[in-house]
Amino acid sequence: MENVADYNEIVDVIKANGGKAFKLCYQCGLCDVVCPWNRVRTFSMRKIVREATFGLTDIESNDIWLCSTCGACPQQCPRDVRQIESGVSLRRIATEYGVFPNTAKPIRGVSASLAAEGNPLNEQRKERAKWTEGLSVKPFNEEMEVLYFSGCYLSYDPRLKKVAAATASILIKAGIDFGILGTQENCCGESIRKTGDEELFKRLAKENIKNFIDNGVKKILVSSPHCYHTFKNEYPEFMVNFEVVHITQYLSELINEGRLELNKEYGKKVTYHDPCYLGRHNGIYEEPREVLKKIPALELNEMPESRETSLCCGGGGGRIWMETPKGERFSDFRIEQAVGVGAEVLATSCPYCITHFEESRLTLEDSESLVIKDITEIVAEMI
């Protein structure tokens, strides 16, 4: 471990990140049993916890970069060991000293793009609101009902811009007085924090918080579960509290209140994938299903692993930016499960999930047999 401080300094860093909690672990191995990585390769979260507790053995190991922070292991842990925090603490040390295996090296470019342009996709900040072209979307002002925070992928990715446009069209149809911050919007910072870059996360968060306060934002509507999780659960660390609503919650509310009417018939078999950061991390399981069930002639079929046991797409914990070899992609298994229940449409509500599922769909013998949709895209078709 070249150019790394001595053992005592490393232990101090680990303790500062919750080492006492990690010592609760009695190595029962339940975390390894539920970890999706053990479907495709040998991986031990138990080992990561042990290293975070008693000292690193190999900081250059790829293992500390594998965790997708899906939340399956904390959910099963009988001792409330913070497995995700243990892995992130090791990544912080690696990030601080610039030690990355080849699989994690793309994070350097992502960090540079986030620092320069406020997004991980190496796109220009001035283009952030370009997805609104042709739509009646206004800049946010404090008199408006809600701020729509589209997030990075929905602002720049060609496939996901369609989700942002669908969302805006629904809000307009429902008569919602909303606006966007456009170039003032930064990445929420959730994923870069999970890769260990705490300082960059704090910078992005503080800039967002300042812009929210300066613009009089009180209620934030988001499409990404990662934005939802960060604004709701992590930004309060900076002594602020905004009302945060995920689009699936908002759609359910609008439909139940009669502000949004679904008049057309869908006539397709649909299965729903629970994103980790919407489901396991934040307990939002029913609202997405309630929306789908309200759509006329839509047949909803559940996959074998749903709700609390949903199979991770593999994009969390910064892995959306890392290369995953063929044969090790969780999304490939998920696509097969969707096909297995006879679904014509795999619906979800997360940009990372859609990105991975679109790639995995191409591995099907008939790639046109399954369509990947965000729930908002389905709803937009029905109004």
VENZI-V513080 format. One record per backbone hydrogen bond with DSSP energy under -1.0 kcal/mol. CO is the residue of the C=O (numbers start at 1). NH is the residue of the N-H. If there is no record, write none. Layout:
<<CO	NH> <CO	NH>>
//
This chain:
<<6	10> <7	11> <8	12> <9	13> <10	14> <11	15> <12	16> <14	17> <15	18> <18	22> <19	23> <21	24> <22	25> <29	33> <30	34> <31	35> <35	38> <36	39> <37	40> <37	41> <44	48> <45	49> <46	50> <47	51> <48	52> <49	53> <50	54> <51	55> <58	61> <62	65> <63	66> <71	75> <73	77> <81	83> <82	86> <83	87> <84	88> <85	89> <86	90> <87	91> <88	92> <89	93> <90	94> <91	95> <92	96> <93	97> <94	99> <101	104> <104	107> <105	108> <106	110> <107	111> <108	112> <109	113> <110	114> <111	115> <112	116> <113	117> <114	118> <118	187> <124	127> <125	128> <127	130> <129	132> <130	133> <132	135> <135	137> <138	180> <141	144> <146	179> <147	221> <152	156> <153	157> <157	161> <160	164> <161	165> <162	166> <163	167> <164	168> <165	169> <166	170> <167	171> <168	172> <169	173> <170	174> <171	176> <172	175> <176	178> <177	145> <177	146> <179	148> <180	140> <181	184> <182	185> <189	193> <190	194> <192	197> <193	196> <196	198> <197	201> <198	202> <199	203> <200	204> <201	205> <202	206> <203	207> <204	208> <205	209> <206	210> <207	211> <208	212> <209	213> <210	214> <211	215> <212	217> <213	216> <218	243> <219	147> <220	245> <221	149> <222	247> <224	228> <225	229> <226	230> <227	231> <228	232> <229	233> <230	234> <230	235> <234	237> <235	238> <236	239> <243	220> <245	222> <246	250> <247	251> <248	252> <249	253> <250	254> <251	255> <252	256> <253	257> <254	259> <254	260> <255	258> <268	299> <269	344> <269	345> <270	301> <271	347> <275	278> <275	279> <276	281> <278	284> <279	283> <283	285> <286	290> <287	291> <288	292> <289	293> <290	294> <292	295> <295	298> <296	266> <299	270> <306	309> <307	310> <315	320> <316	319> <318	321> <319	322> <325	328> <329	332> <330	334> <331	335> <332	336> <333	337> <334	338> <335	339> <336	340> <337	341> <338	343> <339	342> <344	371> <345	271> <346	373> <347	273> <348	375> <350	354> <351	355> <352	356> <353	357> <354	358> <355	359> <356	360> <357	361> <360	363> <361	364> <366	369> <371	346> <373	348> <374	378> <375	379> <376	380> <377	381> <379	382> <382	263> <382	264>>
//
